[in-house]
């Protein structure tokens, strides 16, 4: 039994054969190293590929700039619509509900911090129902947030008002429906 090599050893090609494999025929000039033209050829290919990728990246950047501009316009329009919605529909409904709750001996107050409206319990200011503009979503939406507590544990839930309808289409009925669904969790204790 022989433990020697089963396969013949690889033999290296003679130097003229290596030069023939690595260079295009007739491209070698006198005195240049054998692979200079090959490197130049690969370098040219890399530059052409890089130029194609730069053109594609430029197209992608233009598309991203255009999309960002459209998003800014949508966000600005939503902010204007939200301010009208807040002043004319949401804040009056919050005040009406606070008055009705006060008549039923539940102490709630309405606060209007910057660009939002909040109905907060007098017992615990950490318990509240709030509407604000969520401009991070696309398209921007009115976000309803409810915070309630049991002992030291606080629970916060969020959802879009009006099932993601455009802000300009939201009505007082949408606000009242949201408030009535969420107020039960604050007064049921």
N, C-alpha and C positions, 0 to 999 in steps of 0.2 A: 504494500500500500504506500502510495506516494503522497506526502503532505506538501509537495511543492505547488507552484502555481499551475492552475489548470489552463488559464488563458495566457496567450502570449503577451509579453510586455508591450505597452504602447511605445511606439518609436516616434520620435519627433521628426517632423518634416524638415528637409534640408532648407537652408536659408532662402534660396531663390524661390522655392515653392511658397513659403510664408509670404514673401513680397508679392507674389502673383495673386494670392488670395486676398490680401488686405488692400490692394490698390486697383483702381480702374486701369485698364491697359493704356499705355502711352501717356499717362498723366505725370509720371515722375520726371522731374527735371534733374539735371546733373548737379550733384553736390547736395541735394536735399535729402533729409532722412526719408526712409521708405514710407512712413505713414503720415506725412504732413498733409498730403492732399486728402486723405481719408478724414482726418480731423477737421479740415476746412469744410469738407462736404457735410459732415455731421453737424458742424457748427452752423452752417447755412440752413440746414433742415430745422435745427432748434430755433433759430431766429425767425424763420417763416412760421413755425408753429406758435411761437411766442406772440408774433404780430397778429395771427388769427385769434388767439385767445384774448389779446388786448382789445381787439375790435369787438369781440363778443361781450367782454366785460363792460365795454363802453355802452353797448346796447342795453345790457342789463341795468347799468347805473341810470341811464336815461329813463328806462321803464320804472325803476324804483323812485326816481325823483318825481315822475309824473303821478305815480300812485300816491306818494306822500303829499303832493299838492292837492290831489283830489280828496284825500283824507282830511287835510287841514280845512278845506272848504266845507266838508260834511260836518266836521267838529264845530266850526264857527257857526254854521247854520243851526246845528243842534243846540248850541249854547244860547243863541238868541231865542229859539223856540222854547227852550227850557225856562228861561227867565220869564217869558210871557205866561207859560203854563204855571209856574210857581206863583207869580203875582195874581193872576186872574182866576185860577182854578184850585190849586193845591192848598195854599194858605187859608183861603176862606173856608174850605171844607174842614181843615184841621181845627180852626177856631169854632166852627159849628159843633163838631164832635166834642171838643173840650167843654163847651157850654152844656151840651146834653149830658155828658158824664158828670159834670159838677152838679146838675139838677138831680142826678141819681146818687149823689154823695160819694162820688169817686173823684179824688183830687188829681187833676192832670193840668199841666200848663203847656202852652205852645211857645216854642222858641224858634227864632229864624236866624240861625248862624249863617255865615257866608254861603250863599247859594244853596241853601237847604232849608227844610222845615222839619221840626222835631216836636213830637208830642211826648212829654216826659212825665213820669209819675212824681208826685210831691213826696211820697214816702221814700223813694230811692231814685236819685237822678241817673243811676246806671241802667234803669229800666226805661226804655223809650221805643218809639216807632219813628223812623226818619225817612225822608225822601231826599235823594241827591242825584246829581248827574254823573253817570259813569261814562266818561269820555275815553276810557281805555278800550272799550269794546267797539267793534265796527259792525254796524253803525252804532253811534252813541245811544244810550238808553237811560231811562229814569230807573234808578235802583232803589228799591224799598228795603230798609234794614230794620230788623227788630232785635232788641237786646233785652233779655230777661234773666232773672237770677233766682236761684234756690240756695239760700245760705250764702256760702262764699263762692259757689260755682256760677259763673255767668255763661249764658248761651247766646250766641248771635247768629241770626239767619239773614240771608240776603236773597232777593229775587227781583227780576225785572218786572216793572209795572206794566200792565196792559198786554202781557204776552208778547213783548218785543215790538209793539206797534210804534209807528213813528211818533215822536214827541208831540208834534203839532196836532196829531189825531187823538191824543189822550183827553178824556173828559173828566168832569167832576164825579161821574158815576164810577169810573175806574179807580179814582182815589178813594171814594167811599167804600167800594168793594174791598180794596186792599186793607183799609183801616179796620173794617168790621171783622175781616178774617183774622187780623193780627191782634186786635185789642182784647179778644177773649183770653189769650194767654197771659195778659198783664193783669186782668181784673178777676180771674177765676180763683185766686187764693183766698 
